[in-house]
């Protein structure tokens, strides 16, 4: 795991087409802004299993 320190309004660039900006820092919470191409899905970790399940169901419907 890569661990980076960033300050307010600083950015992290991933693969030259995904940009993560530190939007707000408040006590123990950080707010991030994520800019990514439309074909790149971005999920919070806690909803990822639900998103994967929906994708699997959609794939099954297309294959049927």
C-alpha positions as CSV (number, residue, x, y, z in Angstrom):
1,X,0.0,0.0,0.0
2,X,1.3,3.4,-0.9
3,X,0.6,6.0,1.8
4,X,0.7,9.7,0.9
5,X,0.3,12.9,2.9
6,X,-1.6,15.7,1.2
7,X,-2.8,19.1,2.3
8,X,-6.1,20.8,1.5
9,X,-6.6,21.3,-2.2
10,X,-3.6,19.2,-3.1
11,X,-4.1,16.4,-5.7
12,X,-3.1,12.8,-6.4
13,X,-3.0,11.7,-10.1
14,X,-3.5,8.1,-11.0
15,X,-2.6,6.9,-14.5
16,X,-2.9,10.5,-15.8
17,X,-6.7,10.3,-16.1
18,X,-7.9,9.9,-12.5
19,X,-7.5,12.9,-10.2
20,X,-8.2,12.8,-6.4
21,X,-8.4,16.2,-4.7
22,X,-8.4,16.8,-0.9
23,X,-11.5,19.0,-0.7
24,X,-12.0,19.3,3.1
25,X,-10.2,18.2,6.3
26,X,-12.2,18.3,9.5
27,X,-10.9,16.6,12.7
28,X,-10.9,12.9,11.8
29,X,-12.7,13.1,8.5
30,X,-11.3,13.9,5.0
31,X,-13.5,14.8,2.0
32,X,-12.2,13.8,-1.4
33,X,-13.1,14.9,-4.9
34,X,-12.6,12.2,-7.5
35,X,-12.4,13.0,-11.3
36,X,-12.4,9.9,-13.5
37,X,-13.6,9.0,-17.0
38,X,-17.2,7.9,-17.2
39,X,-16.2,4.3,-18.0
40,X,-14.2,4.0,-14.7
41,X,-16.6,2.9,-11.9
42,X,-15.8,4.5,-8.5
43,X,-17.4,3.0,-5.3
44,X,-17.1,3.3,-1.6
45,X,-15.7,0.1,-0.2
46,X,-18.8,-0.6,1.9
47,X,-21.1,-0.7,-1.2
48,X,-18.7,-2.5,-3.5
49,X,-20.3,-6.0,-2.9
50,X,-23.7,-4.6,-3.8
51,X,-22.3,-2.9,-6.9
52,X,-20.6,-6.2,-8.0
53,X,-23.8,-8.1,-7.4
54,X,-25.7,-5.7,-9.6
55,X,-23.0,-5.9,-12.3
56,X,-23.2,-9.7,-12.2
57,X,-27.0,-9.7,-12.5
58,X,-26.8,-7.3,-15.4
59,X,-24.2,-9.6,-17.1
60,X,-26.5,-12.6,-16.7
61,X,-29.4,-10.8,-18.2
62,X,-27.3,-9.8,-21.2
63,X,-26.1,-13.4,-21.7
64,X,-29.5,-15.0,-21.4
